[in-house]
Amino acid sequence: MTQQRDLLLVPFPFSDQTGKKVRPVIIVSTDEFNKNSEDVIVVGVTSNISKNRYTVNLTKSSLDEGTLFTDCSVKVENILRLDKELIIKKIGRINKDTLIEIVNKLNEIIKK
């Protein structure tokens, strides 16, 4: 079962919808939503480290499970509703503190 905080590999669409590339994502939707939906809500992860206001740094210490081969950034503004059948595989799980940081950034985006 997919759970909030899972770090997954999925085919993530380009923002201009011209194609897709396999990318890591983090599930931000609640476990209740994930249980009752064919979809999950995710945010994108990239190895292009940026200091954007809406990014969260992701390091090895951000994970409860799995391994990162390089530090990454969570692009909180890259939100996607994704069919669970598109999930390629689970590669890790972020810790609760990192999820809280992501949710706080999402709240900044929604409130503005």
Secondary structure by P-SEA (a helix, b strand, c coil): cccccbbbbccccccccccccbbbbbbcccaaaaaaccbbbbbbbbccccccccbbbbcccccccccccbbbbccccccccccccccccccccccaaaaaaaaaaaaaaaac
